[in-house]
């Protein structure tokens, strides 16, 4: 059972990570000022939103069962 869950994690995490990396590269294409027009404040907001979601996702992996009582 544990191997099935681990294999599923590896498959899904790899796939989703590759999708995220591809989308970040595509977002970088928007930096071409010959094609796009944007303000620095807009870019700040874009990366602020990405940073916020990344921190939230990371925290979910770092979470412990903090609401459970234990004497250990």
N, C-alpha and C positions, 0 to 999 in steps of 0.2 A: 504493500500500500504506500509506504513512504517513497519508494522509487517512482511510483506513478505520479505522486504529487510533486516530487522534485523534477521529474521529466517535464511535467506540465508547466511548472514555473519556468524552467530553462527555456522551453519553446516559446512561451508567451512573452516572457521578459525580453528575450532576444528580439523577437519580432517587433514588439512595441518600442523598444529602444531604437532599433533601426529606423522605424517610422518617424520617431521624434527627431533623430539626427538628420534625416532627410528633410523634414519640415524646417528645421533650423537653418539648414543650408539654403533652402528655398527662400526663407525669410531674408537671409543675407543678400539674395539677389535684388531685393527691394532697395538696397543701398545705392543702386546705380542712378545717379542724379540726372543722367541723360534720358532716363525713361520715367523716373518717378520724382515727385516733388513732395517734400515733407519738412516738418519743423522739428527742431531738436527736442522740444517738449513731447511731441508725439512718439519719438523714438524712446525717450525716457519712460513714458507710460507703457509702451510695448514691453520693454525689458523688465520694468517693475512688475508687470503682471506675470511674465514668465518666471522671474525670480521668486515671486510669492508662491506660485503653484509648485515650483520645484522644491521649495522649502517645506511646503505642506506634505508633498509626496515623501520626501526624505524623512520627515518626522513620523510618518506612519510606519516606516520600517524600523525606526529607532524606538518606537513606543514599547513600553512595558505594560503589563497589566497593573497600572497604577491605582486602579480602583479596587483591587483585591487586597485584602488584609493578609499579612504574613508576619510571623515572628522570626523568619530567617533572614 
